């Protein structure tokens, strides 16, 4: 399910045609609490993002992924995510 939610977050966090040079990068967090902490840090930094929650049982309402809207200001995002491992 992780891959599907990652793709869902990428799709939900973009509007209209993507600029050339836009990349999707998947990073991991250890659990839902880590995901919610990341979302709060993005919120506090004013970085547009979308939290994807699962509407169905058994994960009803659980945060599953976060998508960050494309931006040219990658340094601000990198400051908040540089400690997260890349998912390959």
Beta strands, then each sheet from edge to edge (+ up, - down):
strand 1: 49-53
strand 2: 63-68
sheet 1: 1+ 2-
end
